[in-house]
Amino acid sequence: MAPNQIASISASLIPFLEHDDANRALMGSNMMRQSVPLMKPESPIVGTGLEKQVASDSRVLLNAETNGLVTYVDSEKIIIKYEKSDDEKLVSFDPDEVVYDLIKFRKTNQGTCINLKPIVNKGEKVKKGQVLCEGYATSNGELALGRNLKVAFMPWKGYNFEDAIVISEKVVRDDFFTSIHIDEYSLEVRDTKLGMEELTSDIPNVSEEATSDLDENGMIRVGAEVKSGDILIGKITPKGESDPTPEEKLLRAIFGDKAGDVKDASLKAPPSLKGVVIDKKLFTRTIKDKRRRTEDKEHLKNLEIKYDKMFDDLKRTLVEKLYSILSGKTCQGVFNDLGEELIPKGKNILRKY
């Protein structure tokens, strides 16, 4: 057993672990496990040597399969043309250029954000195993859970009493420890006894300014800035008839009957929330009308055509590769599992699709 396998991965990342008290080492390994990925992480100046291994084994980073040349780079994908020998080209069905899609702003189970950024440039030559991107608590291919800060151990006007710490304004201003978190909000539309609920941007007793970012389905647009109390999903639900109050009579006179028949059941941003909408999805029941069924049939037909073409291309490539190997040679006899002769001995091999 290797010496670095005695402790867990989290404990093995603590420098000078053998000099630490057991209780403090336990606390340190737990804190390391609970860290959140930063916007601007830094790999540690003092490490144990396992940082690169942990980042590699996390299966989040992309590594070059072999030596090659970067032909295209943007924020969402990297294209690399790999060097292959003639024998490798002969047995490989992969294209010469490999496209790597980068994960952008994906929510994790802990509500943190996976966002990979390329660290290679167009025209750059890469070697086998070289890291192509960084992000999600990595820097230069190494695990990076925090920042390298200059710290002072001293009393400072009583503000750092016991467990309290004092940080400079620059740490906050320059986003040293800023992390991105993604929250998901959902709303169901039900069929009530009084009628069907409805998603809409036309909500009674709500100003146009409050619904300006909602689309025709009542969902807030992607890219909209959200603050506490903003409407995320506009929904109205029918309410039972009762004797209207004077205020309701006035609203009915101004807005018509709709204001009295339905009530606002919209989903609003909770207190202290501040952020930007990055995605939205609308799910419907499996009940399909005639138009939807026609669209699905066309989509399935297009998929079949696409995969038939891919199959034909693979078959043609296979025949070309086999012919390049067997061209001009005589068959020695080909038999199936039952011993039946498929190609007789002595027959010349021809190219045939």
Buried (B, 14 or more C-beta within 10 A) or exposed (E): EEEEEEBEBBBBBBEEBEEBEEEEBEEBBEEBEEBBBBEEBBBBEEBBEBBBBBBBEEEBBBBBBEBBBBBEBEEEEBBBBBEBEEEEEEEEEEEEEBEBEBBBEBBEEEEBBBBBEBBBEEEBEBEEEBBBBBBBBBBEBBBBBBEEEEEEEEEEEEEBEEEEEEEEEEEEEEEBBEBBEBEEBEBEBEEEEEEEBBBBBBBBEBEEEBBEBBBEEBBBEEEBEBEEEBBBBBBBBBBEEEEEEEEEEEBBEEEEEEBBBBBBBBBBBEEEBEBEBBEBEEEEEEEEEEEEEEEEEEEEEEEEEEEEEEEEEEEEEEEEBEBEEBEEEEBEEEEEEEEEEEEEEEEEBEEEE
